[in-house]
């Protein structure tokens, strides 16, 4: 990122007709956007949301409030324009791309982009979730998709996911990468009760014990405990950063994907923006590890990029403020 | 508010294709909007922002980072479309009305609506800020303006203000209405340092001692310690509630105005939505007293309705979600 541009952005912000610092955290984010985009006045003209969908073998362990068939059903719903994120994206004029990177069955809608690595991951309580070859393929899908979106002129990517069982995979991956106890990180996912949450915790603990991933090898952790959509998200995040395109994260899965990407390349962290902190304890831990402050804290736990889409107008408005607000000199407002 | 409609809204939310409760706090707010508007699917088609501007005699006590001439200058800036809130309102297609309810000089722009009660309040360290007649006039300006906006078809009002010195007045009013020590409530306003903040605190303490307002008489508190823009905001809030139009509050001044309105008519509280909690300690205290949870917590301290305008898309998106998301039955998504 361009440090000199960030200083120029800071100077401009302080010269606009408002008390200095009065936009609070938005001022930091606008300055970071300036650095990422290399412009004193950053612009978000054409954001796009990309949602990766995949299934998880671990869903067989009854760790979710929903059955695994719901992944495909919700992908269809997203493509139909009738899922929550489709509605918010349409309302805001944001392109929404849905990529099947590993749904276990054929998606019954032509709107989904199909780059299926496999029909879901393996159940990681019985061995690795995926092979190294599969991991590389999933990351590559994310990289290629990001480049295609940037080539299409999109200047900010909102990241999202759909995959029944994926908070189990993401929490396992977070516990592994952060080297923290599962008990501190496990959450209610789509809304499970105490009994099911205890099972989810023990499933994750068993999987970590069984697979013995090396916390110092992000690749090993992802292959053993991850998911195709999480790997694809990481690819997209890395590729977007390489193109100087900011990435607006959503919830836990996108956060873990970002953490994994940052472990491979620490400079990726500068390109990340946290839309919200969710109800998942692991999400908060991941954001802290990334050094990111969330824009929203509404107890969201929906996924599909919904938090990113909801927070997007904050960044867009901040950009407009940077572009169109008068300076004290311009407006002849007395500045002490 | 319509309790039966709120139950129907809750039922519909639980039937939409998303995990139950997964929109977190937005679900409570959408249910409250349903109750206010009397519609299962509430709509915000034509929101308007109204900003009341007035000067404060207490500005003479050097309690702000800016001189009192800045009120008029910023009203012109708002009318020119080049202040922060003008930019955000325009970007979102929201009508912005600026009302001079007591700026000390003539506003040099024809865009401002002029309903001047007086050329600023009196310095309340030396007696009441305004007379009872002036108080009634200022409240009436707010009532009439709200009715005119609702008559024009506006279905949600974002409230805002401009007035150098008004965090001093609002903090005094909050201390009086909440019967809490000034030291716990005083804040940095537009960004004053420690020395000036100590002076601000002692000015407020002196004003309360000097005027001895009756905490059980909201009218007495407002006349002795308030401001014309705060009184007008209260009138707008009461009138909007009487028309079943939701009010999206901004920062401290709008919060104190709402608290005052609620003291006169407790049912007004149901119509209020808190856009954010600001850096002012008194704002947090006021929101707690009103039982409101803020949508944003970004450390904003700008005023002009900026926080309300920034939070507005959250409510608008929530309304679209309520209207356009498929139910489990519609989308044939398996619901356990």
Interface residues (C-beta under 8 A of the other chain):
Chain A: X16 X17 X18 X19 X20 X21 X22 X23 X24 X25 X26 X65 X66 X67 X69 X70 X73 X74 X76 X77 X80 X81 X82 X83 X84 X87 X88 X90 X91 X92 X190 X191 X279 X295 X296 X297 X298 X299 X300 X301 X302 X303 X306 X309 X310 X313 X314 X316 X317 X320 X321 X323 X324 X325 X326 X330 X331 X332 X333 X334 X336
Chain B: X16 X17 X18 X19 X20 X21 X22 X23 X24 X25 X26 X65 X66 X67 X69 X70 X73 X74 X76 X77 X80 X81 X82 X83 X84 X87 X88 X90 X91 X92 X190 X191 X279 X295 X296 X297 X298 X299 X300 X301 X302 X303 X306 X309 X310 X313 X314 X316 X317 X320 X321 X323 X324 X325 X326 X330 X331 X332 X333 X334 X336
